[in-house]
Amino acid sequence: MREQYYYDEPYLKEYSSYVAAVNEKGIILDSTISYAEGGGQPGDRGTINGISYSNTIHEGDHILHVVDPSSFKVGDEVHIQLDWPHRYDFMQQHTAQHLLSGLMFTEFGIGTLAVHQGDEILTIETDRMDIPEETLLSLEEKANRKICENHKVSYLELSHADAEKLDLRRSIKVEGDVRIVVIEGVDKIACGGIHTATTGEIGSIIYMGSELIRGHVRTIWKTGDRAVRERRANAEVVKELSRLLSSPREKISSQVTSLLEQISNLKHQKAALEKEVAIKLYDMKESVFVSSVPLSSYQDIEADRNFAAIYTDEDRLNWLLRCEDPNVFKAFKEHFSSLGLKGGGRGPMYQGSGDKAKIDELIRILEGLLDE
Ligand SMILES: [Zn+2]
């Protein structure tokens, strides 16, 4: 029996074997159903004799289970239990990736440069700088059709020379004998990963979007239970928006667009009103005053005298000083550290913030400077 027993029995969830070697990182078994990380697919995890192991990796020609080795010695009989939801999720991701890369190539002539099977999403980096959205939506449809048709996934174990005679979409990267995964009528490629037995087990595939990375389009997908959760989460958001806006789904987008327009108009109106208030406050001819509107409202008022305005928000005070003589600002700056102030500017307008608790002291100092 070969050490990589997972190739023979990819659906075994638990298994008994013997410890063949122990080292500081973990243990090597006589044979194992625990898949070793590779080909973009993460290694398996689970328990061995009830002790959790976090990963399975290749070590030289063997397969190492990453586990605290102190409880094991060579010759021990062990019982492995896989974290099956984790493993099956990645079997689905991996099979979906072949389905997508295969169809992308045969239907649209697009090559795959790199793939990543993440905990949340599956990404496929293509050899294109640009792919129309319709192409990727059409790919999503075709892939889901292949899932419904439930194609068989099988394997060929061939010598390197025989494998090279097959018309594969990607050159063979390994030495020696080659394991070919064949998705009936869809794809044929050299791969050391673990896949579902049929395309139907993928469940469904959702196209999530694409982005440009290193000058290539990277496409993003969700599949299996993740696709179900994604649809459910989206449906929840739509339902909630529909309730909040009292709108059917078809009208949410136009409703939100019109609300955003209203908000933008109101913001403009508010700014215009605040500016009017600022002008009125300025016209009252106080040298220093507390403003009821934000200091941005004073930015472009036509001022012909020196003044200071203070505006407080929830936790800070903001100050604005207009003075023709830079020496006035210089003198004001000498009080910065005692008043906990910050700020600066280019004459005649200076602006900054400070500690709200020091407002009375600040007013006194500004009055002193401006009324001189
Ligand atoms: Zn594969």
Residues whose N, C-alpha, C, O or C-beta is under 5 A from the ligand:
A	BS01	ZN	H94 C191 G193
